[in-house]
Amino acid sequence: MEPLSEIQIRSSFVNCTKGEAARLRLPLDFAELPWQELDFLGWVDPGAPLRAHLVLPRERGPVGISLRVPSVGRTSAVKSSLCQICLTGHASSGVTLLAAPLAGARGREGNTVGTYICADLACSLYVRGKRRPKLRTARYEESLTLDERLARMWGNLDAFTSKITAG
């Protein structure tokens, strides 16, 4: 992913107001992000931990999506969960249901769509093997190449994004 400026990120959001985009906090490590290893930028808002954000590169410019994080509930280290974006297996605490308001009038009416995703939004790093799930000692071995895993992740991200932005 090409590095993005703060202005590019804030102006990319499709499912929140300009005021909400202006108030969101960027990742604490924004200046040190490993852009070359990221396929998209995802983070939990350090000033509002029940908000998360995704910024996806697109040909016509980045697309930002604001997400709601559920309040912390009880989770089990014994049970497993699977991210629906990158298909990484985690202890259940490593995956969370994130809900995104739909873009436009439907979102202002309260309509949302959700998906289970890595709680730290680091799908790119999991797919590339740069990060390991916590509390999981073994990664499921796949016969897919890195390019095939990345294509699958992008297909899942595109499907989720399409649900949010569909008119």
C-alpha angles and dihedrals in degrees: 000000000000114000114262130210124232090252092052091050096047093047093049099071116116102178106046136055123269088248092055090048090050092052098047117107120233120230113290090237094047094129091053101042114142093234093172090060096045125090090184136001116249130169145153110244107254091210096046110029092188089065128073132178139207125196115192124192114237134174092252093045137289121316117214124202125194115213136191118229117209117242111264114277135176114292134180128233088204098058121073131220132191126223109234092212104050099010093232114158115230139170103270091262090062094065126057136181108248119193123204124198110234117252119261129000094343091060092047087055089058101260114149141173124208142196138182109252139165105287091228092047090229096132092137091057093047093049091050093047092242092122132035125212114257117251091014116107099187133041118217108253114233129194091218120107121238090258091052092048090049091049090051091049091050091048090054092046092048092050091050092045091049091056090054098045101036111121 
